[in-house]
Amino acid sequence: MIETSMRGTRLGALSLERDDTVPPAERVTVNYVCPSGHESLIPISVEAEEIPIEWVCRCGSVAVRPNFEVPIKVPDRPVRSHWDMLLERRSLEELKALYDERVALLHEGAFAKSA
């Protein structure tokens, strides 16, 4: 039987391609400056669809590209709870009347399980 495996190599572990023949991906260096004065030079691919205007600096603050306006952030809508949506449909008086009606039915045994 003929052995078909390659001797002397670790398949999947090493590339047989030399690094000096592979051109690196094209990049553009983007400058960001934070309010503390730190400058960050970030290499970003030329093929990137959108280069961000803001970047998180190493000090934790938000760095911005020079000569760019920071976009105005629209505040997020607060999350509506079930109670908020219920109050859009009914008033407190209506809810109180429904509550009293259901409690009365509960005391009468209308919701009791039959054996």
KEZA-162021 format. One record per residue (C-alpha): residue number from 1; residue in one letter; chain; z, x, y. Coordinates in steps of 0.5 Angstrom, whole numbers, plus 500, padded with zeros to 3 digits. Example, Ala and Ser with C-alpha at 12.3 -4.5 7.8 and 13.67 -1.06 7.14 Angstrom:
% residues 2
i = 1; aa = a; ch = A; w = 516; u = 525; v = 491
i = 2; aa = s; ch = A; w = 514; u = 527; v = 498
This chain:
% residues 115
i = 1; aa = m; ch = A; w = 500; u = 500; v = 500
i = 2; aa = i; ch = A; w = 498; u = 503; v = 507
i = 3; aa = e; ch = A; w = 504; u = 503; v = 512
i = 4; aa = t; ch = A; w = 501; u = 500; v = 519
i = 5; aa = s; ch = A; w = 507; u = 502; v = 523
i = 6; aa = m; ch = A; w = 507; u = 507; v = 528
i = 7; aa = r; ch = A; w = 511; u = 513; v = 527
i = 8; aa = g; ch = A; w = 515; u = 517; v = 532
i = 9; aa = t; ch = A; w = 515; u = 511; v = 537
i = 10; aa = r; ch = A; w = 520; u = 506; v = 539
i = 11; aa = l; ch = A; w = 516; u = 500; v = 540
i = 12; aa = g; ch = A; w = 518; u = 496; v = 546
i = 13; aa = a; ch = A; w = 523; u = 501; v = 549
i = 14; aa = l; ch = A; w = 518; u = 506; v = 552
i = 15; aa = s; ch = A; w = 511; u = 505; v = 556
i = 16; aa = l; ch = A; w = 506; u = 510; v = 554
i = 17; aa = e; ch = A; w = 503; u = 509; v = 561
i = 18; aa = r; ch = A; w = 505; u = 515; v = 566
i = 19; aa = d; ch = A; w = 508; u = 514; v = 572
i = 20; aa = d; ch = A; w = 503; u = 518; v = 576
i = 21; aa = t; ch = A; w = 497; u = 514; v = 574
i = 22; aa = v; ch = A; w = 500; u = 507; v = 576
i = 23; aa = p; ch = A; w = 500; u = 505; v = 584
i = 24; aa = p; ch = A; w = 506; u = 502; v = 586
i = 25; aa = a; ch = A; w = 506; u = 495; v = 589
i = 26; aa = e; ch = A; w = 504; u = 495; v = 596
i = 27; aa = r; ch = A; w = 510; u = 493; v = 601
i = 28; aa = v; ch = A; w = 511; u = 492; v = 608
i = 29; aa = t; ch = A; w = 518; u = 495; v = 611
i = 30; aa = v; ch = A; w = 521; u = 489; v = 615
i = 31; aa = n; ch = A; w = 527; u = 491; v = 620
i = 32; aa = y; ch = A; w = 533; u = 486; v = 621
i = 33; aa = v; ch = A; w = 539; u = 487; v = 626
i = 34; aa = c; ch = A; w = 545; u = 484; v = 626
i = 35; aa = p; ch = A; w = 550; u = 482; v = 632
i = 36; aa = s; ch = A; w = 554; u = 488; v = 630
i = 37; aa = g; ch = A; w = 548; u = 493; v = 631
i = 38; aa = h; ch = A; w = 547; u = 494; v = 624
i = 39; aa = e; ch = A; w = 540; u = 495; v = 622
i = 40; aa = s; ch = A; w = 537; u = 494; v = 615
i = 41; aa = l; ch = A; w = 530; u = 496; v = 613
i = 42; aa = i; ch = A; w = 528; u = 491; v = 607
i = 43; aa = p; ch = A; w = 522; u = 493; v = 603
i = 44; aa = i; ch = A; w = 518; u = 486; v = 602
i = 45; aa = s; ch = A; w = 512; u = 485; v = 598
i = 46; aa = v; ch = A; w = 505; u = 484; v = 602
i = 47; aa = e; ch = A; w = 504; u = 479; v = 597
i = 48; aa = a; ch = A; w = 510; u = 475; v = 599
i = 49; aa = e; ch = A; w = 508; u = 468; v = 602
i = 50; aa = e; ch = A; w = 513; u = 468; v = 607
i = 51; aa = i; ch = A; w = 518; u = 473; v = 610
i = 52; aa = p; ch = A; w = 524; u = 471; v = 612
i = 53; aa = i; ch = A; w = 527; u = 471; v = 619
i = 54; aa = e; ch = A; w = 534; u = 472; v = 617
i = 55; aa = w; ch = A; w = 537; u = 476; v = 612
i = 56; aa = v; ch = A; w = 545; u = 477; v = 610
i = 57; aa = c; ch = A; w = 547; u = 484; v = 613
i = 58; aa = r; ch = A; w = 552; u = 489; v = 609
i = 59; aa = c; ch = A; w = 557; u = 487; v = 614
i = 60; aa = g; ch = A; w = 557; u = 479; v = 612
i = 61; aa = s; ch = A; w = 554; u = 477; v = 618
i = 62; aa = v; ch = A; w = 547; u = 474; v = 619
i = 63; aa = a; ch = A; w = 541; u = 479; v = 621
i = 64; aa = v; ch = A; w = 535; u = 477; v = 625
i = 65; aa = r; ch = A; w = 528; u = 480; v = 626
i = 66; aa = p; ch = A; w = 527; u = 483; v = 633
i = 67; aa = n; ch = A; w = 523; u = 479; v = 637
i = 68; aa = f; ch = A; w = 523; u = 472; v = 633
i = 69; aa = e; ch = A; w = 527; u = 466; v = 635
i = 70; aa = v; ch = A; w = 532; u = 463; v = 630
i = 71; aa = p; ch = A; w = 530; u = 457; v = 628
i = 72; aa = i; ch = A; w = 534; u = 451; v = 630
i = 73; aa = k; ch = A; w = 538; u = 448; v = 624
i = 74; aa = v; ch = A; w = 538; u = 441; v = 623
i = 75; aa = p; ch = A; w = 545; u = 439; v = 621
i = 76; aa = d; ch = A; w = 545; u = 436; v = 614
i = 77; aa = r; ch = A; w = 547; u = 429; v = 613
i = 78; aa = p; ch = A; w = 554; u = 427; v = 610
i = 79; aa = v; ch = A; w = 554; u = 425; v = 603
i = 80; aa = r; ch = A; w = 555; u = 418; v = 602
i = 81; aa = s; ch = A; w = 560; u = 415; v = 598
i = 82; aa = h; ch = A; w = 560; u = 409; v = 594
i = 83; aa = w; ch = A; w = 565; u = 406; v = 599
i = 84; aa = d; ch = A; w = 560; u = 408; v = 605
i = 85; aa = m; ch = A; w = 555; u = 404; v = 601
i = 86; aa = l; ch = A; w = 559; u = 398; v = 600
i = 87; aa = l; ch = A; w = 561; u = 398; v = 607
i = 88; aa = e; ch = A; w = 554; u = 397; v = 609
i = 89; aa = r; ch = A; w = 553; u = 391; v = 605
i = 90; aa = r; ch = A; w = 559; u = 387; v = 606
i = 91; aa = s; ch = A; w = 565; u = 387; v = 611
i = 92; aa = l; ch = A; w = 572; u = 388; v = 610
i = 93; aa = e; ch = A; w = 574; u = 381; v = 610
i = 94; aa = e; ch = A; w = 568; u = 379; v = 604
i = 95; aa = l; ch = A; w = 571; u = 385; v = 600
i = 96; aa = k; ch = A; w = 578; u = 382; v = 601
i = 97; aa = a; ch = A; w = 576; u = 375; v = 599
i = 98; aa = l; ch = A; w = 572; u = 378; v = 593
i = 99; aa = y; ch = A; w = 578; u = 382; v = 591
i = 100; aa = d; ch = A; w = 583; u = 376; v = 591
i = 101; aa = e; ch = A; w = 578; u = 372; v = 587
i = 102; aa = r; ch = A; w = 578; u = 377; v = 581
i = 103; aa = v; ch = A; w = 585; u = 378; v = 581
i = 104; aa = a; ch = A; w = 586; u = 371; v = 581
i = 105; aa = l; ch = A; w = 581; u = 371; v = 575
i = 106; aa = l; ch = A; w = 585; u = 377; v = 572
i = 107; aa = h; ch = A; w = 592; u = 373; v = 572
i = 108; aa = e; ch = A; w = 589; u = 367; v = 569
i = 109; aa = g; ch = A; w = 586; u = 371; v = 563
i = 110; aa = a; ch = A; w = 579; u = 370; v = 564
i = 111; aa = f; ch = A; w = 578; u = 377; v = 562
i = 112; aa = a; ch = A; w = 582; u = 377; v = 556
i = 113; aa = k; ch = A; w = 579; u = 380; v = 550
i = 114; aa = s; ch = A; w = 579; u = 374; v = 544
i = 115; aa = a; ch = A; w = 581; u = 377; v = 537
